[in-house]
Amino acid sequence: MAGRRGWGGSPPKDDEEASRRIVAAAVELIGRTGAEISIADVAESLGVIRQTVYRYFPSSDALMRAAAFASVDNFLDRLARHVGGITDPADAMTEAVVFTLTDVPRTPHLGILLSSTYSEADPESLTSEEAHTFGMTMIERFDVDWRHCGYDDESLHELVEYALRTMQSFFLSPGNPPREEAELRRYLRRWMGTAIRAQVDSSSR
């Protein structure tokens, strides 16, 4: 294993621990600053050289995305509580999108995962495999019987893509002025909710 010097006098025992500690340091820095971090920032916090961090993460963007995934469990728990008891798929998805869009400013780690506002971030990041995995994990926590509502694996994946693309549009252009939460809920329920209910209706024919 490379880069064992530094580490606050307690070097990691293997590469897995080193990677975990780098991510943990990034999570702490993002949470404290609420802003973009660099490889140099994380290296300095760990007392190692930048090349040590680069061994595990090729770019700041890759490291921030790893930190984001390490931090989303708390968000998913709060989201599950927020939509708990909602069994209608359109209502559940509407509330989930509203909750996510309004929570991102308070959860910088989540913003890294779901927006393209950080350096070197790909404009397609919101529809990346990682973001899609996040979306599937999100809807699997809903109290919605997706199968009963006519959703198979393919349509569930398409629904997640649709929701991610919807959120992407609001991240990139929130409106001038941005919609208040109640107005955003009404807008999403009217348009996104209609599309979701169309799948439910078609499955019952």
C-alpha positions as CSV (number, residue, x, y, z in Angstrom):
1,M,0.0,0.0,0.0
2,A,1.3,3.4,-0.9
3,G,1.2,6.7,1.0
4,R,1.4,5.5,4.6
5,R,3.1,8.6,5.9
6,G,1.0,11.2,7.6
7,W,-2.5,10.1,8.6
8,G,-2.2,11.9,12.0
9,G,0.5,9.4,13.1
10,S,-1.8,6.4,12.6
11,P,-1.4,5.1,9.0
12,P,-4.2,2.8,7.7
13,K,-3.5,-0.9,7.7
14,D,-4.6,-1.5,4.1
15,D,-6.0,0.2,1.0
16,E,-9.6,-0.3,2.0
17,E,-9.0,1.6,5.3
18,A,-7.1,4.3,3.5
19,S,-9.9,4.8,1.0
20,R,-12.5,4.9,3.8
21,R,-10.6,7.4,5.8
22,I,-10.1,9.7,2.7
23,V,-13.8,9.6,2.1
24,A,-14.6,10.3,5.7
25,A,-12.3,13.3,5.7
26,A,-14.0,14.6,2.5
27,V,-17.5,14.1,4.1
28,E,-16.4,16.1,7.2
29,L,-14.9,18.9,5.0
30,I,-18.0,19.2,2.8
31,G,-20.3,19.1,5.8
32,R,-18.3,21.9,7.5
33,T,-17.8,24.2,4.5
34,G,-20.9,23.3,2.5
35,A,-18.9,23.9,-0.6
36,E,-16.6,22.3,-3.2
37,I,-13.5,20.7,-1.9
38,S,-10.2,19.7,-3.6
39,I,-7.8,16.8,-3.4
40,A,-5.4,19.3,-1.7
41,D,-7.9,20.1,1.0
42,V,-8.4,16.5,1.9
43,A,-4.7,15.7,1.7
44,E,-4.0,18.6,4.1
45,S,-6.7,17.4,6.6
46,L,-5.1,14.0,6.6
47,G,-1.5,15.1,6.8
48,V,-0.6,13.3,3.5
49,I,0.6,14.5,0.1
50,R,-1.9,14.9,-2.8
51,Q,-0.4,11.9,-4.6
52,T,-1.6,9.7,-1.8
53,V,-5.2,10.8,-2.3
54,Y,-4.9,10.6,-6.1
55,R,-3.9,6.9,-5.7
56,Y,-7.5,6.2,-4.6
57,F,-9.4,9.0,-6.3
58,P,-8.4,10.3,-9.8
59,S,-10.1,13.7,-9.4
60,S,-11.8,16.0,-6.9
61,D,-15.1,15.2,-8.6
62,A,-14.6,11.4,-8.1
63,L,-13.8,12.0,-4.4
64,M,-16.8,14.3,-3.8
65,R,-19.1,11.8,-5.5
66,A,-17.8,9.0,-3.2
67,A,-18.3,11.3,-0.2
68,A,-21.9,12.0,-1.4
69,F,-22.7,8.4,-1.6
70,A,-21.3,7.8,1.9
71,S,-23.6,10.5,3.2
72,V,-27.0,9.8,1.6
73,D,-28.2,7.2,4.0
74,N,-29.3,9.9,6.5
75,F,-31.1,11.7,3.7
76,L,-32.9,8.5,2.6
77,D,-34.0,7.9,6.1
78,R,-35.5,11.3,6.4
79,L,-37.1,11.0,3.0
80,A,-38.6,7.6,3.9
81,R,-40.1,9.2,7.0
82,H,-41.5,12.1,5.0
83,V,-43.3,9.9,2.4
84,G,-44.1,7.1,4.9
85,G,-47.8,6.0,4.6
86,I,-48.2,7.4,1.1
87,T,-49.3,4.5,-1.1
88,D,-50.3,6.4,-4.2
89,P,-47.4,6.4,-6.6
90,A,-48.0,9.9,-8.0
91,D,-48.3,11.4,-4.6
92,A,-45.3,9.6,-3.2
93,M,-43.1,10.6,-6.1
94,T,-44.3,14.2,-6.0
95,E,-43.5,14.5,-2.4
96,A,-40.1,12.8,-2.9
97,V,-39.1,15.2,-5.6
98,V,-40.2,18.2,-3.7
99,F,-38.4,17.0,-0.6
100,T,-35.2,16.4,-2.5
101,L,-35.2,19.7,-4.3
102,T,-35.8,21.7,-1.1
103,D,-33.4,19.6,1.0
104,V,-30.4,19.9,-1.4
105,P,-29.4,23.4,-0.2
106,R,-29.3,22.0,3.4
107,T,-27.4,18.9,2.3
108,P,-24.3,19.8,0.3
109,H,-23.3,16.1,0.0
110,L,-26.6,15.4,-1.8
111,G,-26.1,18.4,-4.1
112,I,-22.8,16.9,-5.2
113,L,-24.6,13.7,-6.2
114,L,-27.6,15.3,-7.9
115,S,-26.4,18.6,-9.4
116,S,-23.8,19.7,-11.9
117,T,-22.6,22.8,-10.0
118,Y,-19.2,21.5,-9.0
119,S,-16.0,21.7,-11.0
120,E,-15.4,19.0,-13.6
121,A,-18.9,17.7,-13.1
122,D,-20.5,16.1,-16.1
123,P,-23.8,17.8,-17.1
124,E,-25.1,14.2,-17.5
125,S,-24.2,13.4,-13.9
126,L,-27.8,13.4,-12.7
127,T,-28.6,10.5,-15.1
128,S,-25.4,8.6,-14.4
129,E,-25.4,5.1,-13.2
130,E,-24.6,6.3,-9.6
131,A,-27.5,8.7,-9.6
132,H,-29.8,6.1,-11.0
133,T,-28.8,3.7,-8.3
134,F,-29.6,6.4,-5.8
135,G,-33.0,6.9,-7.4
136,M,-33.8,3.2,-7.3
137,T,-32.8,3.0,-3.6
138,M,-35.0,6.0,-2.9
139,I,-38.2,4.6,-4.4
140,E,-37.7,1.2,-3.0
141,R,-38.2,2.8,0.4
142,F,-41.6,4.1,-0.5
143,D,-44.8,2.5,0.9
144,V,-46.0,2.0,-2.6
145,D,-46.8,-1.4,-4.0
146,W,-45.2,-0.7,-7.4
147,R,-46.1,-4.1,-8.8
148,H,-49.7,-3.7,-7.9
149,C,-49.6,-0.3,-9.6
150,G,-48.5,-1.8,-12.8
151,Y,-44.8,-1.2,-12.6
152,D,-42.3,-3.9,-13.7
153,D,-38.5,-3.6,-13.5
154,E,-38.3,-1.7,-16.9
155,S,-40.9,0.8,-16.1
156,L,-39.5,1.4,-12.6
157,H,-36.1,2.2,-14.1
158,E,-37.8,4.5,-16.6
159,L,-39.7,6.2,-13.8
160,V,-36.5,6.9,-11.9
161,E,-34.9,8.3,-15.0
162,Y,-37.9,10.5,-15.6
163,A,-37.8,11.8,-12.0
164,L,-34.0,12.4,-12.2
165,R,-34.4,14.3,-15.4
166,T,-37.2,16.4,-13.8
167,M,-35.0,17.2,-10.9
168,Q,-32.1,18.0,-13.2
169,S,-34.2,20.6,-15.0
170,F,-35.0,22.4,-11.7
171,F,-31.3,22.2,-10.6
172,L,-30.1,23.8,-13.8
173,S,-32.9,26.3,-14.1
174,P,-35.0,26.7,-11.0
175,G,-37.1,29.6,-12.5
176,N,-37.1,33.3,-11.9
177,P,-38.3,33.5,-9.3
178,P,-38.1,29.9,-8.2
179,R,-41.4,28.3,-7.3
180,E,-42.3,28.2,-3.6
181,E,-42.7,24.7,-2.1
182,A,-46.5,24.6,-2.4
183,E,-46.5,25.8,-5.9
184,L,-43.8,23.3,-6.9
185,R,-45.9,20.5,-5.4
186,R,-49.0,21.6,-7.3
187,Y,-47.0,21.8,-10.6
188,L,-45.4,18.4,-10.1
189,R,-48.6,16.7,-9.1
190,R,-50.3,18.2,-12.2
191,W,-47.7,17.2,-14.8
192,M,-45.5,14.5,-13.4
193,G,-48.3,13.0,-11.4
194,T,-50.4,12.7,-14.5
195,A,-47.7,10.8,-16.3
196,I,-47.3,8.4,-13.3
197,R,-51.0,7.7,-13.1
198,A,-51.1,7.0,-16.8
199,Q,-49.0,4.0,-16.2
200,V,-51.3,2.8,-13.4
201,D,-54.4,3.3,-15.5
202,S,-52.9,1.5,-18.5
203,S,-52.0,-1.5,-16.4
204,S,-55.6,-1.9,-15.2
205,R,-57.1,-2.2,-18.7
